[in-house]
């Protein structure tokens, strides 16, 4: 763990906590490391999603109804 850490209290579902403790023991990591890794992965995924939205901002927009009609027209529904 890095030297610039901040303490926080997190309440886990009992079964999730048990699974995390087992995973920590098997991976030689602390619960904090596992949680930090998971949060980093989630934030990175959010960043990728935001970048994808930005890349597609100029794409034409269609309604859901138009999409369904197009799928039906092309025999996909």
BELNORRA-V184618 format. One record per residue. N is the residue number from 1. RES is the residue in one letter. NEAR is the number of other C-alpha atoms within 8 Angstrom. Layout:
n,res,near
N,RES,NEAR
N,RES,NEAR
This chain:
n,res,near
1,X,4
2,X,4
3,X,4
4,X,4
5,X,6
6,X,4
7,X,4
8,X,4
9,X,4
10,X,4
11,X,4
12,X,6
13,X,6
14,X,6
15,X,6
16,X,8
17,X,9
18,X,8
19,X,8
20,X,10
21,X,9
22,X,8
23,X,8
24,X,12
25,X,9
26,X,7
27,X,6
28,X,6
29,X,9
30,X,8
31,X,9
32,X,6
33,X,9
34,X,11
35,X,8
36,X,8
37,X,8
38,X,8
39,X,8
40,X,8
41,X,8
42,X,8
43,X,8
44,X,8
45,X,8
46,X,8
47,X,8
48,X,8
49,X,8
50,X,8
51,X,8
52,X,8
53,X,8
54,X,7
55,X,7
56,X,7
57,X,6
58,X,5
59,X,5
60,X,4
61,X,4
62,X,6
63,X,6
64,X,6
65,X,6
66,X,8
67,X,9
68,X,9
69,X,8
70,X,8
71,X,10
72,X,9
73,X,7
74,X,7
75,X,6
76,X,6
77,X,6
